[in-house]
């Protein structure tokens, strides 16, 4: 080992620990097996194939409660690469899952075979028609797209809370909506066109007038199958009515069967089916959105109620008054959000029963804003509000800073509450919708169910649309805890479907989490049509197996990830990925989330296991050395996790006391060090002029091996 080479063994956890049930097994320690690795390298090039065990582990986790180790990770640059990957998978009988930001919450961006990263080379926004439309690549974040549209006073309809990190490919593939989108401003309703690659490799641009003709020539069986399904659905009046009724509220559970009713041709049907298909029908390579007006006159109020049911009961009145958003936060959510910078500290002492509504009105001009404020004041006058803390005003405001603070607290729901969960527990985010008029009853039933199963869950959501989220924390390493979660889910699904005729997934998509309960919501007839649709579009089952459709009744329990304890600064991390777009090394080596994911896998392993050793070998450069250490991740993280500080701590740990003394001495005498370096370069030039550059190159190469390559430069003839 070179003289000043950091010791990777210094980062070995070393503590006595039991292997976790979901640890990566030793047979995967070598990374991608042969001949898979060499075949894909020959197909795409070495720079597009990630095969080391550290690569596979860092892509195995995302924001969901699931974890699946891919066999290989591919990073395509263009449609030719994507088509080549799909062709290879067809020929070899392999499966493919596409992943962009990794912010999905139900496991739909994870796979156990070929995982394809479609974020790195797939970013860009082109504003069209003075902002009326926007052409966007799938790896572009919602925030970046809206920033490009803001100068035209336009924005996208979907507005998920994860806009800082989530990408448009995932938003469309999940039909993610958010605070204001509801059922009228989501991707399904505002998407003008899209370009996608079918499992066969056929590329379809729905905006192309010749698209149907070309598709009929390239995929005649697919076209015939889609039209046959359309005719069958339209011939069943009861089923047609049921499909229409299901989408009067938010629903992302299963495939969009209304695409068969809304589309007249195979391309039009596919355009609708691709929305919310979760990567099971094809790869979305480009989207064109119809944008919406950015109404800049905003009035918002954060109103506090004595209970969850009281707050829910007030929601219809604000809807009638014209509110664009009515967001609910229960007491657990409000108390946890004090970890978010800017949130009043006195919220920490709020009673558990306290619930707040964040109500917002937006208008294009002063007159419209004033009218909305009068309507809001009239509603507030008839409410029994409470002031449980000095910071509570229960008043509407136009102040942009105050409004931004309200939304910061609301958008941090998952991360803030998740960060405050008991250490070592897995976090699951549930997402359902009921008719808005029945929201209060649903809240009461949910609280009773949670209490009966021993969960003190946090509840928040888009109350204006009858859409609530709640978080459950349990230890996935304990069978009893997993059984408790399963029992809760069985009753919860029955409650939502049988009592409220609701949606088991309103905006987070089916994924793996709700796949076993799909038929419970839709019934056998509609569910079988979804299976047949998948068979028509992807007969070989290449894309995303076991996502959306899975006949295993225990699929929601398969692959649950444990969350072993790591360094205190990173332990609250729920792997949401909000930090990733700000990280300078995102496209070089690893991101803050991945640095923590790799550390957690080390903790799952037994001390000295081949997997742990392989991760340690790569961690020095991939995680520690290439971290900028600027803590921009802390600014992006809703709970302020400073992964940069953790990496700087690791750098210190890898150095011996002697090396630390040498570094300190060098820093204190840097003027002399700089002067010495100048003299050395000048002397080297003199020597080089007399004996040539080859001896100098040989000497510096020896010095680099003896000391450390990044501390001793190699002599180059071009050095001035």
C-alpha positions as CSV (number, residue, x, y, z in Angstrom):
1,X,0.0,0.0,0.0
2,X,1.4,3.5,-0.8
3,X,2.7,5.6,2.0
4,X,-0.3,7.9,2.4
5,X,-2.9,5.7,0.9
6,X,-6.2,5.7,2.9
7,X,-6.9,2.5,4.7
8,X,-10.3,1.1,3.5
9,X,-10.4,-1.2,6.5
10,X,-10.8,1.8,8.7
11,X,-14.4,2.1,7.4
12,X,-15.3,-1.5,8.1
13,X,-18.3,-1.3,10.6
14,X,-16.6,-3.9,12.8
15,X,-19.4,-4.1,15.3
16,X,-20.8,-7.5,16.1
17,X,-24.1,-7.9,14.2
18,X,-26.4,-10.5,13.0
19,X,-26.9,-10.8,9.2
20,X,-30.1,-9.1,8.0
21,X,-32.7,-11.3,6.3
22,X,-32.5,-9.2,3.2
23,X,-28.7,-8.9,2.9
24,X,-27.1,-9.4,-0.4
25,X,-25.8,-12.9,-0.5
26,X,-22.2,-13.9,-1.1
27,X,-22.8,-15.3,-4.5
28,X,-23.5,-11.8,-5.8
29,X,-20.2,-10.4,-4.4
30,X,-18.6,-10.5,-7.9
31,X,-21.2,-8.3,-9.4
32,X,-22.8,-9.0,-12.8
33,X,-22.2,-12.6,-13.8
34,X,-20.9,-13.8,-17.1
35,X,-21.8,-14.0,-19.9
36,X,-24.3,-11.3,-19.1
37,X,-21.7,-8.7,-18.4
38,X,-19.5,-9.3,-21.5
39,X,-22.5,-9.6,-23.8
40,X,-24.0,-6.3,-22.7
41,X,-20.5,-4.6,-22.8
42,X,-20.1,-5.7,-26.4
43,X,-23.6,-4.5,-27.2
44,X,-23.5,-1.1,-25.6
45,X,-19.9,-0.3,-24.7
46,X,-18.2,-0.6,-21.3
47,X,-19.2,2.9,-20.2
48,X,-22.9,2.1,-20.3
49,X,-22.7,-1.1,-18.2
50,X,-22.5,-0.9,-14.4
51,X,-21.6,-4.3,-13.1
52,X,-19.7,-4.0,-9.8
53,X,-21.4,-5.1,-6.6
54,X,-21.3,-1.5,-5.4
55,X,-23.2,-0.4,-8.5
56,X,-25.9,-3.1,-8.1
57,X,-26.4,-2.4,-4.4
58,X,-26.7,1.4,-4.8
59,X,-29.4,0.9,-7.4
60,X,-31.2,-1.8,-5.3
61,X,-32.9,0.8,-3.1
62,X,-35.2,3.7,-3.8
63,X,-37.8,5.7,-1.9
64,X,-40.1,2.6,-1.6
65,X,-40.1,0.1,1.3
66,X,-38.8,-2.6,-1.1
67,X,-35.3,-3.7,-2.2
68,X,-34.4,-5.9,-5.1
69,X,-30.8,-6.4,-6.4
70,X,-30.6,-6.1,-10.2
71,X,-28.2,-8.3,-12.1
72,X,-26.9,-5.4,-14.1
73,X,-27.5,-1.7,-14.5
74,X,-27.5,-0.1,-17.9
75,X,-27.2,3.6,-18.8
76,X,-28.4,4.1,-22.4
77,X,-27.7,7.3,-24.3
78,X,-30.4,7.2,-27.0
79,X,-33.3,5.3,-28.5
80,X,-30.9,3.0,-30.4
81,X,-29.5,1.9,-27.1
82,X,-33.0,1.3,-25.6
83,X,-34.1,-0.7,-28.7
84,X,-30.9,-2.8,-28.5
85,X,-31.5,-3.5,-24.8
86,X,-35.1,-4.6,-25.5
87,X,-34.0,-6.8,-28.4
88,X,-31.3,-8.4,-26.3
89,X,-33.9,-9.1,-23.5
90,X,-36.3,-10.7,-26.0
91,X,-33.6,-12.9,-27.4
92,X,-32.2,-14.0,-24.0
93,X,-35.5,-14.3,-22.2
94,X,-34.6,-11.6,-19.7
95,X,-36.7,-8.8,-18.1
96,X,-36.2,-5.0,-18.1
97,X,-37.2,-2.3,-15.6
98,X,-36.7,1.4,-16.3
99,X,-35.8,3.8,-13.5
100,X,-35.3,7.5,-13.5
101,X,-35.3,9.5,-10.2
102,X,-36.1,6.5,-7.9
103,X,-38.7,8.6,-6.0
104,X,-41.5,6.1,-6.6
105,X,-43.0,4.8,-3.4
106,X,-44.3,1.3,-4.3
107,X,-41.4,-0.6,-5.8
108,X,-42.3,-0.1,-9.4
109,X,-38.8,1.2,-10.3
110,X,-37.0,-1.9,-9.1
111,X,-36.1,-5.1,-10.8
112,X,-34.2,-8.3,-10.3
113,X,-32.6,-8.6,-13.8
114,X,-31.8,-5.7,-16.1
115,X,-32.3,-2.3,-14.6
116,X,-32.1,0.7,-17.0
117,X,-31.2,4.2,-15.7
118,X,-33.0,6.7,-17.9
119,X,-32.1,9.8,-16.0
120,X,-28.5,10.5,-16.8
121,X,-28.7,11.1,-20.6
122,X,-32.4,12.0,-20.8
123,X,-32.8,15.6,-19.6
124,X,-34.0,18.7,-21.5
125,X,-37.0,21.0,-22.0
126,X,-38.1,22.7,-25.1
127,X,-40.8,25.4,-24.6
128,X,-43.3,25.5,-27.5
129,X,-45.9,28.0,-28.7
130,X,-44.9,30.7,-26.3
131,X,-45.3,28.4,-23.3
132,X,-48.6,26.8,-24.3
133,X,-46.8,23.5,-24.7
134,X,-43.5,21.9,-23.6
135,X,-41.5,19.1,-25.0
136,X,-39.7,17.3,-22.2
137,X,-37.3,14.4,-21.9
138,X,-38.1,11.8,-19.3
139,X,-35.1,12.4,-17.0
140,X,-36.1,16.1,-16.5
141,X,-37.4,17.0,-13.0
142,X,-40.7,18.7,-12.6
143,X,-39.0,21.7,-10.9
144,X,-36.7,22.2,-13.9
145,X,-39.5,22.0,-16.4
146,X,-41.6,24.5,-14.4
147,X,-38.6,26.8,-14.1
148,X,-38.4,26.9,-17.9
149,X,-42.1,27.7,-18.2
150,X,-42.3,30.3,-15.5
151,X,-41.1,33.1,-17.7
152,X,-44.1,32.5,-19.9
153,X,-46.4,32.5,-16.9
154,X,-47.2,28.8,-17.5
155,X,-46.7,25.6,-15.5
156,X,-47.4,21.9,-15.7
157,X,-50.6,20.4,-14.4
158,X,-49.0,17.6,-12.3
159,X,-47.4,19.0,-9.1
160,X,-46.1,16.2,-6.9
161,X,-44.5,17.1,-3.6
162,X,-41.3,15.5,-4.8
163,X,-41.0,18.0,-7.7
164,X,-37.4,18.8,-6.7
165,X,-36.4,15.3,-7.6
166,X,-39.0,13.3,-9.5
167,X,-38.8,13.2,-13.3
168,X,-41.4,13.6,-15.9
169,X,-41.0,10.1,-17.2
170,X,-41.9,8.7,-13.8
171,X,-44.7,11.3,-13.4
172,X,-46.4,10.1,-16.6
173,X,-45.7,6.4,-16.0
174,X,-47.3,6.7,-12.6
175,X,-49.9,9.4,-13.5
176,X,-48.6,11.2,-10.4
177,X,-50.6,14.3,-9.6
178,X,-50.0,16.2,-6.4
179,X,-51.6,19.1,-4.5
180,X,-53.7,20.7,-7.2
181,X,-53.9,18.3,-10.2
182,X,-56.8,16.2,-9.0
183,X,-58.5,14.4,-11.9
184,X,-58.5,17.3,-14.4
185,X,-54.9,18.6,-14.3
186,X,-53.0,15.3,-14.2
187,X,-50.9,13.7,-16.9
188,X,-53.8,11.8,-18.4
189,X,-55.7,15.0,-19.0
190,X,-52.9,17.4,-19.9
191,X,-50.6,15.2,-22.1
192,X,-50.7,16.4,-25.7
193,X,-48.5,13.6,-27.1
194,X,-45.7,11.2,-26.2
195,X,-43.1,9.1,-27.9
196,X,-42.4,5.7,-26.6
197,X,-40.7,2.4,-27.4
198,X,-42.8,-0.7,-27.2
199,X,-41.3,-4.0,-25.7
200,X,-40.7,-5.2,-29.3
201,X,-38.5,-2.1,-30.0
202,X,-41.0,-0.3,-32.2
203,X,-41.0,3.5,-31.7
204,X,-44.3,5.3,-31.7
205,X,-44.8,9.1,-31.8
206,X,-48.5,9.7,-31.1
207,X,-48.2,13.2,-32.6
208,X,-47.2,11.8,-36.0
209,X,-50.2,11.8,-38.4
210,X,-48.9,8.5,-39.9
211,X,-48.4,6.8,-36.5
212,X,-51.5,4.5,-36.8
213,X,-50.6,3.4,-40.3
214,X,-47.0,2.7,-39.4
215,X,-48.0,0.9,-36.2
216,X,-50.5,-1.3,-38.2
217,X,-47.7,-2.3,-40.5
218,X,-45.1,-2.9,-37.8
219,X,-47.4,-4.5,-35.1
220,X,-50.6,-5.8,-36.8
221,X,-51.4,-8.3,-34.0
222,X,-51.0,-5.6,-31.3
223,X,-53.4,-3.3,-33.2
224,X,-55.9,-6.0,-33.7
225,X,-55.7,-7.0,-30.0
226,X,-56.3,-3.4,-28.8
227,X,-59.3,-2.9,-31.0
228,X,-60.8,-6.2,-30.0
229,X,-60.5,-5.2,-26.3
230,X,-62.0,-1.8,-27.1
231,X,-65.0,-3.4,-28.7
232,X,-65.5,-5.9,-25.9
233,X,-65.4,-3.2,-23.2
234,X,-67.7,-0.8,-25.2
235,X,-70.2,-3.7,-25.6
236,X,-70.5,-4.1,-21.9
237,X,-72.6,-1.2,-20.6
238,X,-72.2,-2.1,-17.0
239,X,-68.4,-2.4,-17.2
240,X,-68.2,0.9,-19.2
241,X,-70.2,2.7,-16.5
242,X,-68.0,1.2,-13.8
243,X,-64.8,2.3,-15.5
244,X,-66.2,5.9,-15.9
245,X,-67.2,5.9,-12.3
246,X,-63.8,4.8,-11.0
247,X,-62.1,7.8,-12.5
248,X,-64.5,10.4,-11.0
249,X,-62.0,10.3,-8.1
250,X,-58.2,10.0,-8.2
251,X,-57.2,6.4,-9.1
252,X,-53.8,5.0,-10.2
253,X,-54.6,1.4,-9.2
254,X,-54.2,-0.8,-12.3
255,X,-54.2,0.2,-15.9
256,X,-56.3,3.1,-17.4
257,X,-59.1,1.1,-18.9
258,X,-60.8,4.3,-19.8
259,X,-58.1,4.6,-22.5
260,X,-60.1,2.1,-24.5
261,X,-63.2,4.4,-24.2
262,X,-61.3,7.6,-24.9
263,X,-59.1,6.4,-27.8
264,X,-60.5,5.7,-31.3
265,X,-57.4,4.1,-32.8
266,X,-54.6,1.8,-31.5
267,X,-52.2,4.8,-31.2
268,X,-54.7,6.8,-29.3
269,X,-55.5,3.9,-27.0
270,X,-51.8,3.4,-26.4
271,X,-51.3,7.0,-25.6
272,X,-53.8,6.7,-22.8
273,X,-52.6,3.3,-21.6
274,X,-49.0,4.5,-21.3
275,X,-50.1,7.0,-18.6
276,X,-49.9,5.1,-15.4
277,X,-48.5,1.9,-16.9
278,X,-45.5,2.0,-14.6
279,X,-43.0,0.9,-17.2
280,X,-44.8,-2.3,-18.0
281,X,-45.9,-1.3,-21.6
282,X,-42.9,0.5,-22.9
283,X,-40.2,3.2,-22.4
284,X,-41.5,6.8,-22.5
285,X,-38.7,8.7,-24.4
286,X,-40.4,12.1,-24.8
287,X,-43.6,13.9,-23.6
288,X,-45.3,17.0,-24.8
289,X,-47.6,18.6,-22.3
290,X,-50.3,21.2,-22.7
291,X,-49.4,23.7,-20.0
292,X,-51.7,25.7,-17.7
293,X,-51.7,29.4,-16.6
294,X,-49.5,30.3,-13.7
295,X,-51.8,32.4,-11.7
296,X,-49.5,34.5,-9.6
297,X,-52.1,36.1,-7.2
298,X,-52.0,33.7,-4.3
299,X,-53.7,33.7,-1.0
300,X,-53.1,30.9,1.5
301,X,-54.2,30.1,5.1
302,X,-53.1,27.5,7.6
303,X,-56.1,26.7,9.7
304,X,-56.1,24.6,12.8
305,X,-58.9,22.3,13.9
306,X,-59.4,20.3,17.1
307,X,-59.5,17.0,15.4
308,X,-58.9,15.2,12.1
309,X,-62.6,14.6,11.5
310,X,-63.4,18.3,12.1
311,X,-60.8,19.4,9.6
312,X,-62.1,16.8,7.0
313,X,-65.6,18.0,7.5
314,X,-64.6,21.6,6.5
315,X,-63.0,20.5,3.2
316,X,-66.2,20.6,1.0
317,X,-66.9,24.2,2.0
318,X,-63.5,25.3,0.8
319,X,-63.9,23.3,-2.4
320,X,-67.2,25.2,-3.1
321,X,-65.4,28.5,-2.4
322,X,-63.0,27.8,-5.3
323,X,-59.8,26.7,-3.5
324,X,-57.3,25.2,-5.8
325,X,-55.7,23.2,-3.0
326,X,-56.9,22.0,0.4
327,X,-54.1,20.1,2.1
328,X,-54.5,18.2,5.4
329,X,-51.9,17.6,8.1
330,X,-52.6,15.8,11.3
331,X,-51.0,16.3,14.7
332,X,-48.2,13.7,14.1
333,X,-47.4,15.4,10.8
334,X,-47.3,18.9,12.3
335,X,-45.2,17.9,15.3
336,X,-42.7,16.0,13.1
337,X,-42.3,19.0,10.7
338,X,-40.5,21.0,13.3
339,X,-37.4,19.4,12.0
340,X,-37.9,21.4,8.8
341,X,-36.0,24.7,8.8
342,X,-38.5,27.6,9.2
343,X,-41.3,25.7,10.8
344,X,-42.4,27.2,14.2
345,X,-40.7,25.4,17.1
346,X,-43.9,25.5,19.2
347,X,-45.6,23.0,16.8
348,X,-43.6,20.4,18.7
349,X,-46.0,20.7,21.6
350,X,-49.2,20.6,19.6
351,X,-51.9,18.1,20.9
352,X,-52.0,14.8,18.9
353,X,-55.6,15.4,17.9
354,X,-54.8,18.8,16.3
355,X,-55.2,18.9,12.6
356,X,-54.5,21.7,10.1
357,X,-55.8,22.5,6.6
358,X,-53.5,24.4,4.2
359,X,-56.0,26.2,1.9
360,X,-54.9,28.1,-1.2
361,X,-56.6,30.3,-3.7
362,X,-55.0,31.4,-6.9
363,X,-56.2,34.2,-9.3
364,X,-55.0,36.0,-12.4
365,X,-55.7,39.5,-11.1
366,X,-56.4,41.6,-8.0
367,X,-60.2,41.4,-8.5
368,X,-60.2,37.7,-8.6
369,X,-57.9,37.4,-5.6
370,X,-60.1,39.7,-3.6
371,X,-63.2,37.7,-4.5
372,X,-61.6,34.5,-3.4
373,X,-60.5,36.0,-0.1
374,X,-64.1,37.2,0.6
375,X,-65.3,33.7,0.0
376,X,-62.6,32.2,2.2
377,X,-63.4,34.6,5.0
378,X,-67.0,33.6,4.8
379,X,-66.1,29.9,5.2
380,X,-63.7,30.6,8.1
381,X,-66.4,32.6,9.9
382,X,-68.5,29.5,10.2
383,X,-65.7,27.2,11.5
384,X,-64.7,26.3,15.1
385,X,-60.9,26.8,14.8
386,X,-58.4,26.5,17.6
387,X,-55.1,28.2,18.4
388,X,-53.0,25.6,20.2
389,X,-49.7,27.5,19.8
390,X,-48.6,31.1,19.8
391,X,-47.5,30.9,16.2
392,X,-51.0,29.9,15.0
393,X,-53.0,32.8,13.4
394,X,-55.7,31.0,11.4
395,X,-55.6,33.9,8.9
396,X,-55.1,34.1,5.2
397,X,-52.1,35.8,3.9
398,X,-50.6,37.0,0.6
399,X,-47.0,37.1,1.9
400,X,-44.9,34.9,-0.3
401,X,-42.4,34.0,2.4
402,X,-45.1,32.8,4.8
403,X,-46.9,30.8,2.1
404,X,-43.6,29.2,1.1
405,X,-43.1,28.2,4.7
406,X,-46.5,26.5,4.8
407,X,-45.8,24.5,1.7
408,X,-42.4,23.6,2.9
409,X,-43.9,22.0,5.9
410,X,-46.6,20.2,3.9
411,X,-44.2,18.9,1.2
412,X,-41.9,17.5,3.9
413,X,-44.6,15.1,5.1
414,X,-42.9,11.9,4.0
415,X,-39.4,12.9,4.8
416,X,-40.0,14.8,8.1
417,X,-42.3,12.1,9.5
418,X,-40.1,9.4,8.1
419,X,-37.0,11.0,9.6
420,X,-38.6,10.9,13.0
421,X,-39.6,7.3,12.9
422,X,-37.9,4.9,15.4
423,X,-34.4,4.0,14.3
424,X,-34.2,0.7,12.4
425,X,-37.8,0.7,11.1
426,X,-39.0,0.6,7.6
427,X,-41.4,3.3,6.3
428,X,-44.4,2.6,4.1
429,X,-46.4,5.4,2.6
430,X,-50.0,4.4,1.8
431,X,-52.1,6.4,-0.5
432,X,-55.9,6.2,-1.1
433,X,-58.9,8.2,-2.2
434,X,-62.6,8.3,-1.4
435,X,-65.3,10.6,-2.7
436,X,-64.5,14.0,-1.1
437,X,-67.9,14.2,0.5
438,X,-67.1,11.1,2.5
439,X,-63.6,12.2,3.7
440,X,-64.6,12.8,7.3
441,X,-66.1,9.3,7.7
442,X,-63.0,7.8,6.1
443,X,-60.7,9.7,8.5
444,X,-62.6,8.4,11.5
445,X,-62.5,4.8,10.2
446,X,-58.8,5.0,9.4
447,X,-57.9,6.3,12.9
448,X,-59.9,3.4,14.5
449,X,-58.2,0.8,12.2
450,X,-54.7,2.2,12.9
451,X,-55.3,2.1,16.7
452,X,-56.6,-1.4,16.6
453,X,-53.5,-2.6,14.9
454,X,-51.1,-0.7,17.1
455,X,-50.0,2.0,14.5
456,X,-49.8,5.6,15.5
457,X,-49.5,6.7,11.9
458,X,-49.2,10.2,10.5
459,X,-51.9,11.3,8.1
460,X,-51.7,14.0,5.4
461,X,-53.0,14.5,1.9
462,X,-54.8,16.3,-0.8
463,X,-58.1,16.6,1.1
464,X,-59.8,18.6,-1.7
465,X,-59.7,15.5,-3.8
466,X,-60.5,13.0,-1.1
467,X,-56.9,11.7,-1.3
468,X,-55.0,10.9,1.9
469,X,-51.6,9.6,2.7
470,X,-50.5,7.9,5.9
471,X,-47.2,6.5,7.0
472,X,-46.6,3.2,8.8
473,X,-43.3,2.3,10.5
474,X,-42.4,-1.2,11.4
475,X,-39.3,-3.5,11.7
476,X,-39.1,-5.5,8.5
477,X,-36.6,-7.8,10.2
478,X,-39.2,-9.0,12.7
479,X,-41.8,-11.5,11.3
480,X,-44.3,-10.4,14.0
481,X,-44.1,-6.8,12.8
482,X,-44.5,-7.9,9.1
483,X,-47.5,-10.0,10.1
484,X,-49.0,-7.0,11.9
485,X,-48.5,-4.8,8.8
486,X,-50.1,-7.5,6.6
487,X,-53.2,-7.8,8.9
488,X,-53.6,-4.1,8.7
489,X,-53.4,-4.0,4.9
490,X,-56.0,-6.7,4.6
491,X,-58.5,-4.8,6.7
492,X,-57.5,-1.4,5.2
493,X,-58.1,-2.6,1.6
494,X,-61.5,-4.0,2.6
495,X,-62.4,-0.8,4.3
496,X,-61.6,1.4,1.4
497,X,-63.2,-0.8,-1.2
498,X,-66.2,-2.2,0.5
499,X,-67.3,0.7,2.7
500,X,-66.2,3.7,0.6
501,X,-65.8,2.4,-2.9
502,X,-62.5,4.2,-3.0
503,X,-59.2,3.9,-4.8
504,X,-56.4,1.9,-3.1
505,X,-53.9,4.0,-4.9
506,X,-54.8,7.5,-5.8
507,X,-51.6,8.9,-7.2
508,X,-48.6,6.7,-6.1
509,X,-49.5,3.9,-8.6
510,X,-49.9,0.2,-7.9
511,X,-46.3,-1.0,-8.0
512,X,-45.8,-4.0,-5.9
513,X,-47.5,-2.7,-2.8
514,X,-51.1,-3.0,-4.0
515,X,-50.8,-5.5,-6.8
516,X,-52.2,-8.3,-4.7
517,X,-55.3,-6.2,-4.0
518,X,-56.0,-5.1,-7.5
519,X,-58.8,-7.5,-8.1
520,X,-60.4,-6.6,-4.7
521,X,-60.9,-3.1,-6.0
522,X,-61.7,-3.7,-9.7
523,X,-63.3,-7.1,-9.6
524,X,-62.4,-10.2,-11.7
525,X,-63.8,-8.9,-15.0
526,X,-61.9,-5.7,-15.2
527,X,-58.7,-7.2,-13.7
528,X,-58.7,-10.0,-16.3
529,X,-59.0,-7.3,-19.0
530,X,-55.8,-5.7,-17.6
531,X,-54.0,-9.0,-17.8
532,X,-55.1,-9.4,-21.4
533,X,-54.0,-5.9,-22.2
534,X,-50.5,-6.7,-20.8
535,X,-50.4,-9.9,-23.0
536,X,-51.3,-7.9,-26.1
537,X,-48.7,-5.3,-25.6
538,X,-45.9,-7.3,-24.0
539,X,-46.6,-11.0,-24.9
540,X,-43.1,-12.1,-23.9
541,X,-43.4,-10.4,-20.5
542,X,-40.1,-8.5,-21.0
543,X,-41.1,-5.3,-19.1
544,X,-41.4,-5.0,-15.4
545,X,-42.7,-8.4,-14.3
546,X,-44.7,-8.6,-11.0
547,X,-45.4,-4.8,-11.2
548,X,-49.0,-3.8,-11.4
549,X,-50.1,-7.4,-12.1
550,X,-49.2,-10.2,-9.7
551,X,-51.3,-13.2,-8.7
552,X,-49.3,-13.8,-5.6
553,X,-51.4,-12.8,-2.6
554,X,-48.3,-12.1,-0.6
555,X,-46.5,-10.0,-3.2
556,X,-46.7,-6.8,-1.0
557,X,-44.6,-8.6,1.6
558,X,-41.9,-9.8,-0.7
559,X,-38.7,-7.8,-0.8
560,X,-39.4,-5.5,2.2
561,X,-36.1,-3.8,3.1
562,X,-34.7,-3.6,6.5
563,X,-33.2,-0.3,7.7
564,X,-30.1,-1.1,9.8
565,X,-28.7,1.6,12.0
566,X,-25.8,3.6,10.5
567,X,-23.9,6.8,11.6
568,X,-26.2,9.1,13.6
569,X,-26.0,11.9,11.0
570,X,-27.5,9.6,8.3
571,X,-29.7,7.3,10.3
572,X,-32.9,9.3,9.7
573,X,-32.6,9.0,5.9
574,X,-35.6,7.4,4.3
575,X,-33.8,7.2,0.9
576,X,-36.3,9.6,-0.7
577,X,-33.7,10.9,-3.2
578,X,-34.5,14.6,-2.9
579,X,-30.7,15.2,-2.4
580,X,-29.6,13.7,-5.7
581,X,-30.2,16.5,-8.2
582,X,-28.0,18.8,-6.2
583,X,-25.1,16.5,-5.9
584,X,-21.9,17.4,-7.9
585,X,-20.9,13.7,-8.2
586,X,-24.3,12.4,-9.3
587,X,-23.2,11.5,-12.8
588,X,-19.6,10.6,-11.8
589,X,-19.9,8.0,-9.0
590,X,-22.6,8.1,-6.3
591,X,-25.2,10.4,-4.8
592,X,-25.8,11.2,-1.1
593,X,-28.7,8.7,-1.0
594,X,-26.5,6.0,-2.6
595,X,-23.7,6.6,-0.1
596,X,-26.1,5.9,2.7
597,X,-27.6,2.9,0.9
598,X,-24.1,1.4,0.5
599,X,-23.3,2.0,4.2
600,X,-26.6,0.3,5.2
601,X,-25.7,-2.8,3.1
602,X,-22.4,-3.1,4.9
603,X,-24.4,-3.1,8.2
604,X,-26.6,-5.9,6.9
605,X,-23.6,-8.1,6.2
606,X,-21.6,-10.3,8.6
607,X,-18.2,-8.8,9.5
608,X,-15.7,-9.7,6.8
609,X,-18.2,-11.1,4.3
610,X,-17.2,-11.0,0.6
611,X,-20.0,-8.5,-0.1
612,X,-18.9,-6.2,2.7
613,X,-15.3,-6.4,1.4
614,X,-16.3,-5.6,-2.1
615,X,-18.3,-2.6,-1.0
616,X,-15.4,-1.3,1.1
617,X,-13.0,-1.6,-1.8
618,X,-15.2,0.6,-4.0
619,X,-16.5,2.9,-1.2
620,X,-13.3,4.9,-0.8
621,X,-13.4,6.4,-4.3
622,X,-17.0,6.1,-5.2
623,X,-18.4,7.5,-2.0
624,X,-15.7,9.2,0.1
625,X,-13.1,10.6,-2.3
626,X,-15.5,11.9,-4.9
627,X,-17.9,13.7,-2.4
628,X,-17.5,17.4,-2.9
629,X,-18.0,17.9,0.8
630,X,-20.0,21.1,0.2
631,X,-23.1,19.9,2.0
632,X,-25.5,21.0,-0.7
633,X,-27.3,17.7,0.1
634,X,-28.1,19.1,3.5
635,X,-29.9,22.1,1.9
636,X,-32.0,19.8,-0.4
637,X,-32.8,17.3,2.3
638,X,-36.1,18.2,4.0
639,X,-34.7,17.0,7.4
640,X,-31.2,18.4,6.9
641,X,-29.1,15.2,6.6
642,X,-25.5,16.2,5.9
643,X,-24.0,13.3,4.0
644,X,-21.1,15.5,3.1
645,X,-20.2,15.9,6.7
646,X,-20.3,12.1,7.1
647,X,-18.0,11.6,4.2
648,X,-15.5,14.2,5.7
649,X,-15.7,12.2,8.9
650,X,-14.8,9.0,6.9
651,X,-11.9,10.7,5.3
652,X,-10.5,11.6,8.8
653,X,-11.1,8.1,10.0
654,X,-9.1,6.6,7.1
655,X,-6.0,8.5,8.0
656,X,-3.5,7.5,10.6
657,X,-2.4,10.0,13.3
658,X,0.9,10.3,11.5
659,X,-0.8,11.2,8.2
660,X,-3.0,13.8,10.0
661,X,0.2,15.4,11.5
662,X,1.8,15.6,8.1
663,X,-1.3,17.2,6.6
664,X,-1.5,19.7,9.4
665,X,2.2,20.6,9.1
666,X,1.8,21.0,5.3
667,X,-1.2,23.3,5.8
668,X,0.6,25.4,8.4
669,X,3.6,25.9,6.1
670,X,1.9,26.0,2.8
671,X,3.9,29.0,1.6
672,X,7.1,27.0,2.0
673,X,5.5,24.0,0.3
674,X,4.4,26.1,-2.6
675,X,7.9,27.6,-3.0
676,X,9.5,24.1,-2.8
677,X,7.1,22.8,-5.5
678,X,8.0,25.7,-7.8
679,X,11.7,25.0,-7.3
680,X,11.1,21.3,-8.0
681,X,9.3,22.0,-11.3
682,X,12.1,24.4,-12.4
683,X,14.7,21.8,-11.5
684,X,12.8,19.1,-13.3
685,X,12.8,21.3,-16.4
686,X,16.5,21.7,-16.2
687,X,17.0,18.0,-15.8
688,X,14.6,17.2,-18.6
689,X,16.5,19.5,-20.9
690,X,19.7,17.6,-20.3
691,X,18.6,13.9,-20.0
692,X,15.1,13.9,-21.6
693,X,11.6,13.4,-20.2
694,X,11.6,9.6,-19.9
695,X,13.7,9.5,-16.6
696,X,11.5,12.1,-15.0
697,X,8.4,10.2,-15.9
698,X,9.8,7.0,-14.5
699,X,10.8,8.8,-11.2
700,X,7.4,10.4,-10.7
701,X,5.6,7.1,-11.5
702,X,7.6,5.4,-8.8
703,X,6.8,8.3,-6.4
704,X,3.1,8.0,-7.2
705,X,3.2,4.3,-6.3
706,X,5.1,5.0,-3.2
707,X,3.1,7.9,-1.8
708,X,-0.4,8.2,-3.5
709,X,-1.4,8.9,-7.1
710,X,-3.6,11.9,-6.3
711,X,-0.9,13.6,-4.2
712,X,2.1,13.3,-6.6
713,X,1.6,14.5,-10.2
714,X,3.1,12.5,-13.0
715,X,5.7,14.4,-15.1
716,X,4.4,15.3,-18.5
717,X,6.6,16.9,-21.3
718,X,3.8,19.4,-21.8
719,X,4.2,20.9,-18.3
720,X,5.2,24.6,-18.8
